[in-house]
């Protein structure tokens, strides 16, 4: 048995497949989720939902049967489908005298610390009022081309869970757990009950193309679990088709796969982790070794190149020669000043800047990326 008796704040992500049927939206599923959430609320657990399905609903509303590949078409269908999705949630939760609130996000909200903190305050107030926030990515304006999107709602749910100090993230899907091989192809596949560390071996279990079990499904869920894990939030990957799965999970039943959390980090480090930088500082091998092995500060002399522009206090990637993003960090100087002293020793940089300080950033102002953890 698992012990979730101390869980006070829960994020539930509901996948598209669970919400869709031939008519467009599976209302029976939404009503069942509302029923289970109401039971959890009666036990004093704050619940936040992350829901997919808006694009599919919009497409079916206009009787569009083909795959939605064009960006502008996806944006249009999202605009049509999102109010339909929220209407279904509002109808379902109103039966249990619960109010829902729509919260649409873009990646830029996470990148800007002011809007990041404002969102956190707004969500906290909704929870105090007993409201169920329903999150979705703002697909009408978020695109991968603009760098303003999250990529998928699995990772969006993990960023939300990390941001609002959730104790547990439940990813409800059509896959019942993580296995050491594809259970659809291997009858001896072993279900992983608990994962302590998401290693490269764990990621290898999610490899493959064209399968809901692998790249399109489980891999993004492991990436999401890794984000949540670093935010001190546990994750469960479980099937939404299991009867009363949410209630049973919270009662301690061994359903799905549990990914254990890491130690809690500061709010500033959480903001750094959730940001998506647009600029990079390329470092040499010596600086890379010092950062990864000794948890050192980055010095001017370790900089090879600066790509992009940034102001003091903005988050940037710290990247090695091979182009791998090792850290996200907040430099003490802007890109213009750092370009003047890149690669210079302290004596040389002092003549340019007039100070003996030669630190780019300190360890407490950085977070290792997913790559550096593997």
Secondary structure, DSSP 4 states (H G I P E B T S, - for coil): ----TT--EEEEEE-HHHH--TTSS-HHHHHHHHHHHHHHHHTT-EEEEEE--HHHHHHHHTT--S----HHHHHHHHHHHHHHHHHHHHHHHHTTT--EEEEEE-HHHHHSHHHHHHHHHHHHHHHHTT-EEEEEE-TTT--TTTT---SSHHHHHHHHHHHTT-SEEEEEESS-S-BSS-TTT-TTPPB--EESS--HHHHHTT--SS-TTTIIIIIHHHHHHHHHHHTT-EEEEEETTSTTHHHHHHTT---SEEE-------HHHHHHHH---S-EEEE-HHHHHHHHHH-PPEEGGGEEEEES---TT-EEEEE-TT--EEEEEE-SS-HHHHHHHTT--HHHHHHHHSSS--EEE-GGGEEE-HHHH-
